[in-house]
């Protein structure tokens, strides 16, 4: 009897969530993946970082999302169960607001907020009721603005959508295509935003014990991951194999997966895939500044708060969100806030430092007390700007890659963790290796 063949060896370049998810599904497919991460820590932007309290108490902050958006039966939901990650119970959320016309209004993400949305006429509110009867669109290059104007009316797209999109994707809806929110296509294919949402099931934000960074740690613990191992060049070998060269080391593989930000991927691929590298380098990425601060707790905000500011009224401030009291990442009796500045929007020079940011926050949150602690986390290139027509660019990048050289990440599947989980799982299932 012949011994079984050795599983195909795959080197995954990048230990962010994209690379870890790819390696996880490759391993479950029976392949032999190995992850190379240039830095000392895995997770990329999805890291939970230590931030001690004012008296040295244990405390943490989230470099990326504050929680995971889960839908029962989704790829991310199944992954959480496979990794046996414990989730904290879901609790009612505190106030959610839209800052617009110099005032604070209920968030239009809720029904009550929609009915009371500032600037939305009675006709605009009645137009929302027609959404289930709007046919699916056929324009693959449709912008988010055009999509929502078609489904929910021009009034909603003008008065409510800019703040909702800026607070999530840090860019105007006119500059973003549907690739930035892939779930919208799935909803429309199932009857629209309302009916499609009912058919797909509700989504809830859940927090793993240990923070969102626990997802990356759990994946890395079950994989072969090398940190502090940057890659310098790729070399094509006979038979479609590849050699990966780093600092003082090289390793051969049957396939290579490039799970790096677009600029880094372009630099690496340029010698072997010039056209793909050119297309990757043309993908804009947005810089974001995130201010973490701790304040005296405000009565009524114990369950957390959320604020989205209608651009450009925030002068570069896009929004803010806080932990709920009792969140294990925070410090007892303190309100822990995270404020977002920049993205695709111009920033007032006054907001270049904390005093200016705090002054702008107080304009929308006058109850907020002076900060006891402040920490800035710059996020250069944190958000890819997935413009209308981006899908065609992705198709050209994939077509331009040599055999057994793969590329994936937020630029391909969308910026959200649920998007990555769905896209990468489907990609691995389609592989013939």
C-alpha atoms as one frame of an Amber mdcrd trajectory, in Angstrom:
protein
   0.000   0.000   0.000   1.393   3.400  -0.984   1.705   5.940   1.855  -0.711
   8.879   1.611   0.756  11.926  -0.138   1.966  14.797   1.998  -0.553  17.655
   2.175   0.184  20.667   0.003   2.290  23.216   1.861   0.984  26.800   1.804
   2.752  29.858   3.198   0.361  32.620   4.241   1.977  36.054   4.354   0.335
  38.249   6.988  -0.953  37.356  10.435  -3.889  39.730  10.492  -7.393  38.287
  10.557  -7.319  37.762   6.782  -4.221  35.574   6.959  -5.338  33.716  10.075
  -8.777  32.979   8.625  -7.194  31.755   5.391  -4.791  29.472   7.271  -7.608
  28.130   9.475  -9.763  27.108   6.533  -6.784  25.777   4.559  -5.867  23.588
   7.523  -9.432  22.299   7.806  -9.311  21.507   4.097  -6.397  19.153   4.799
  -3.564  21.406   3.634  -0.447  22.407   5.581  -0.480  26.197   6.095   2.207
  28.258   7.793   1.693  31.939   8.651   4.451  34.554   8.468   3.744  37.772
  10.382   6.245  40.638  10.238   5.347  42.177  13.603   5.467  40.757  17.110
   1.687  40.293  17.424  -1.062  38.720  15.351  -4.442  40.246  14.564  -3.559
  43.365  12.569  -6.108  46.040  13.468  -8.242  43.522  15.395  -6.199  43.614
  18.586  -7.229  44.126  22.206  -4.423  46.120  23.832  -3.592  46.572  27.511
  -4.287  50.055  28.923  -4.003  50.263  32.680  -6.325  52.512  34.633  -5.295
  55.730  36.421  -4.302  53.768  39.541  -2.735  50.904  37.638  -5.961  48.873
  37.484  -6.205  46.309  34.664  -7.816  47.825  31.599  -7.881  47.432  27.843
  -8.748  49.179  24.607  -9.754  47.899  21.198  -7.523  48.831  18.307 -10.242
  47.742  15.887 -13.916  46.798  16.294 -15.374  46.930  19.791 -17.384  43.742
  19.159 -18.276  41.115  16.560 -21.456  41.384  14.497 -22.949  37.885  14.516
 -25.893  36.335  12.705 -26.979  32.816  13.597 -25.540  30.337  11.107 -23.146
  32.811   9.479 -19.518  31.871   8.778 -18.348  34.022  11.687 -20.933  32.537
  14.037 -19.864  28.988  13.118 -16.197  29.946  13.541 -16.854  31.271  17.057
 -18.403  27.918  17.979 -15.601  25.909  16.358 -13.022  27.891  18.331 -15.128
  27.473  21.495 -14.905  31.183  22.244 -17.069  32.244  25.161 -19.291  35.240
  24.417 -20.499  37.743  26.973 -24.306  37.997  27.289 -26.013  40.601  25.127
 -27.396  43.509  27.136 -29.628  46.431  26.108 -27.657  49.316  24.624 -27.570
  52.862  25.921 -28.460  55.990  23.933 -27.532  56.248  20.257 -27.498  59.684
  18.637 -27.034  61.520  15.353 -25.340  64.907  15.621 -26.844  67.153  12.967
 -27.727  70.858  12.589 -25.930  71.558  15.857 -28.204  69.261  17.882 -28.341
  65.683  19.088 -31.108  63.496  17.654 -32.045  59.796  18.078 -29.991  57.641
  15.715 -31.705  56.932  12.364 -30.489  53.344  12.713 -33.606  52.758  14.823
 -37.259  53.075  13.760 -37.871  55.892  16.242 -34.805  57.686  14.934 -35.962
  57.314  11.340 -39.385  58.737  12.120 -37.797  61.720  13.840 -34.795  62.139
  11.553 -33.878  65.823  11.132 -34.362  67.160   7.623 -36.450  64.187   6.461
 -39.827  65.403   5.223 -43.133  63.612   5.682 -42.872  62.508   2.054 -39.370
  61.193   2.715 -40.616  59.193   5.689 -43.504  57.748   3.685 -41.046  56.842
   0.920 -39.270  54.516   3.374 -42.401  52.359   3.496 -42.057  51.566  -0.216
 -38.695  49.844   0.243 -40.027  46.224   0.128 -41.577  46.944  -3.298 -38.407
  48.319  -4.937 -36.937  45.856  -7.490 -33.337  44.733  -7.285 -30.814  46.893
  -9.109 -28.671  45.781 -12.015 -25.802  48.318 -11.870 -22.667  46.558 -10.622
 -20.918  49.937 -10.261 -23.625  51.465  -8.069 -22.428  53.669  -5.223 -23.773
  53.351  -1.692 -25.489  56.710  -2.158 -27.228  55.534  -5.336 -28.203  52.209
  -3.729 -29.873  53.811  -0.698 -31.443  56.592  -2.741 -33.015  53.910  -4.946
 -34.213  51.741  -2.076 -35.043  54.289   0.639 -35.412  57.551  -1.265 -33.310
  60.615  -1.995 -34.259  62.220   1.321 -32.793  59.397   3.391 -29.646  59.305
   1.234 -29.165  63.038   1.701 -30.175  63.562   5.330 -29.305  60.319   7.168
 -26.895  58.202   5.149 -23.730  60.379   5.280 -23.389  60.080   9.068 -24.201
  56.347   9.079 -21.576  55.580   6.440 -18.935  57.960   7.810 -19.236  56.394
  11.250 -18.623  52.895   9.849 -16.468  53.335   6.737 -14.971  56.830   7.256
 -15.897  58.031   3.755 -18.795  59.691   1.888 -21.368  57.249   0.456 -20.864
  58.742  -3.023 -17.248  57.525  -3.020 -18.017  53.961  -1.925 -19.340  51.079
  -3.992 -21.416  48.138  -2.828 -18.203  46.172  -2.292 -17.750  48.200   0.904
 -20.905  46.591   2.352 -21.280  43.194   0.621 -24.251  42.246   2.793 -26.414
  44.767   0.914 -26.302  42.606  -2.221 -27.385  39.548  -0.209 -30.261  41.473
   1.337 -31.456  42.821  -2.000 -31.297  39.367  -3.563 -33.633  38.150  -0.807
 -36.231  40.855  -1.217 -34.631  44.065   0.022 -33.387  45.579   3.256 -36.480
  44.757   5.311 -37.542  41.405   3.854 -33.981  40.281   3.236 -33.069  41.121
   6.829 -36.005  39.089   8.102 -35.063  36.139   5.904 -31.353  36.185   6.753
 -31.943  36.717  10.456 -31.053  39.372  12.981 -27.485  40.462  13.649 -26.216
  41.247  17.127 -22.947  42.666  18.332 -21.311  40.194  20.719 -18.048  40.350
  22.625 -15.772  37.356  23.176 -14.290  37.035  26.650 -10.949  38.801  26.360
 -12.132  41.292  23.727 -12.267  41.118  19.952  -8.560  40.339  19.887  -9.433
  36.956  21.375 -10.547  35.841  17.912  -7.037  36.296  16.485  -5.410  34.711
  19.535  -7.679  31.658  19.346  -6.931  31.172  15.649  -3.170  31.609  16.108
  -3.125  29.071  18.965  -4.428  26.406  16.567  -2.104  27.236  13.672   1.567
  27.283  12.814   2.325  31.016  13.132   5.716  32.730  13.067   5.825  36.325
  14.326   8.716  38.727  13.692   9.151  37.066  10.313   8.878  39.594   7.478
   9.012  38.518   3.843  11.311  40.260   1.381  10.749  38.631  -2.013   8.949
  35.818  -3.797  10.657  33.570  -6.332   8.823  31.371  -8.819  10.084  27.773
  -8.969   9.532  25.029 -11.560   6.249  23.156 -11.361   4.263  26.126 -10.083
   5.938  26.104  -6.654   7.199  29.213  -4.841  10.130  30.226  -2.680   9.543
  32.797   0.047  12.613  34.729   1.151  12.788  36.645   4.423  15.568  38.014
   6.577  18.229  35.319   6.524  15.779  32.527   5.703  13.919  31.000   2.788
  11.171  28.431   2.512   9.561  26.609  -0.411   5.841  25.998  -0.756   3.293
  24.595  -3.156   1.337  27.861  -2.939   1.587  31.309  -1.367  -1.279  33.412
  -0.018  -0.602  37.161   0.193  -2.809  38.505   2.994  -1.226  41.933   3.346
  -2.566  45.502   2.986  -2.761  46.558  -0.644   0.369  48.751  -0.643   2.537
  46.038   0.944   1.032  43.398  -1.347   1.785  45.559  -4.387   5.445  45.949
  -3.408   5.819  42.204  -2.920   4.028  41.203  -6.122   5.590  43.781  -8.441
   8.513  41.584  -9.680   6.245  38.637 -10.553   2.831  40.221 -11.212   3.356
  43.761 -12.476  -0.252  44.384 -13.578  -1.740  43.070 -10.340   0.745  45.166
  -8.357  -0.205  48.295 -10.293  -3.911  47.702  -9.622  -3.286  47.020  -5.937
  -1.227  50.170  -5.477  -4.097  52.198  -6.981  -6.533  51.184  -4.210  -6.863
  54.217  -1.910  -6.543  53.652   1.832  -7.749  56.042   4.499  -5.908  57.163
   7.598  -7.850  57.377  10.843  -6.974  58.800  14.236  -8.648  57.198  17.216
  -8.707  58.875  20.626  -9.366  56.687  23.656 -10.317  58.519  26.846 -11.627
  57.786  30.332 -14.028  60.140  32.107 -16.240  60.195  35.191 -19.338  58.085
  34.505 -22.387  60.067  33.371 -25.780  59.083  34.733 -27.839  57.486  31.972
 -24.803  56.368  29.997 -24.077  53.235  32.045 -25.122  50.985  29.142 -22.789
  52.785  26.773 -23.422  55.452  24.148 -23.015  55.907  20.431 -22.703  59.169
  18.504 -22.505  59.688  14.739 -21.848  63.219  13.482 -23.266  64.359  10.147
 -20.246  65.399   8.052 -18.809  67.957   7.759 -20.437  69.345  10.903 -17.956
  67.527  13.125 -15.022  69.309  11.399 -13.379  65.875  11.043 -14.909  64.184
  14.086 -16.911  61.248  12.711 -18.351  59.853  15.921 -17.740  58.278  19.300
 -18.708  55.108  21.151 -18.230  53.960  24.734 -18.018  50.741  26.711 -20.893
  49.893  28.982 -20.278  50.010  32.725 -19.158  46.585  33.850 -17.405  45.812
  30.563 -14.322  43.825  31.641 -12.122  45.843  29.306 -12.875  49.100  31.078
 -12.076  50.479  34.530 -14.712  50.426  37.267 -16.784  53.633  37.648 -15.206
  55.296  34.598 -16.698  55.983  31.169 -14.342  54.736  28.455 -14.895  56.562
  25.168 -13.442  56.111  21.708 -13.623  59.010  19.222 -12.881  58.740  15.486
 -11.269  61.542  13.498 -10.348  61.840   9.810 -10.814  59.178   7.180 -11.763
  60.713   3.845 -12.873  63.945   5.502 -10.799  67.107   6.072  -9.857  67.654
   9.704  -9.898  71.073  11.327  -6.350  71.850  12.563  -7.826  72.387  16.037
  -8.595  68.646  16.176  -4.942  67.686  15.762  -4.592  67.354  19.553  -6.778
  66.142  22.397  -7.953  69.584  23.658  -9.505  70.314  20.268 -11.059  66.854
  20.021 -12.488  67.195  23.527 -13.959  70.614  22.721 -15.701  69.140  19.672
 -16.958  66.167  21.667 -18.400  68.493  24.284 -20.317  70.306  21.555 -22.329
  67.105  21.005 -21.929  65.530  24.452 -22.087  68.474  26.885 -22.494  66.093
  29.856 -19.005  64.667  29.262 -16.558  65.485  32.045 -12.851  66.224  31.738
 -10.731  63.246  30.720  -8.851  61.394  33.443  -6.784  59.457  30.890  -6.216
  59.918  27.160  -4.448  57.743  24.609  -4.210  58.229  20.846  -3.953  55.261
  18.487  -3.120  56.345  14.955  -4.477  54.003  12.307  -2.677  54.785   9.027
  -4.249  53.026   6.055  -6.805  51.362   8.317  -9.695  51.594   5.848  -9.604
  50.640   2.152 -11.671  53.005   0.029 -13.637  50.545  -2.109 -14.938  52.792
  -4.851 -17.762  52.111  -7.330 -16.412  49.650  -9.895 -13.977  48.102  -7.419
 -15.261  44.623  -8.221 -13.879  44.866 -11.762 -10.500  45.869 -10.355 -10.494
  42.854  -8.028 -11.292  40.536 -10.942  -8.356  41.957 -12.914  -5.989  41.547
  -9.949  -6.949  37.892  -9.521  -6.628  37.238 -13.257  -3.140  38.806 -13.267
  -1.691  36.487 -10.619   0.501  33.521 -11.611  -0.601  29.973 -10.716  -0.533
  29.083  -7.007  -0.050  32.707  -5.961  -3.158  34.059  -4.233  -4.222  37.417
  -2.805  -6.970  38.172  -0.336  -7.976  40.645   2.352 -10.390  43.456   3.103
  -9.872  44.953  -0.351 -11.216  41.746  -1.876 -14.002  40.696   0.496 -14.984
  43.893   2.300 -13.732  45.644   5.447 -15.965  43.977   8.044 -14.915  40.870
   9.974 -18.171  39.074   8.970 -17.375  39.895   5.314 -13.879  38.426   5.666
 -15.191  35.301   7.365 -17.758  34.644   4.612 -15.468  35.526   1.714 -12.393
  33.612   2.846 -14.356  30.484   3.722 -15.978  30.465   0.262 -12.614  31.116
  -1.412 -10.927  28.172   0.328 -13.841  25.881  -0.508 -13.434  26.785  -4.189
  -9.688  26.046  -4.267  -8.419  23.065  -6.240  -5.170  22.091  -4.566
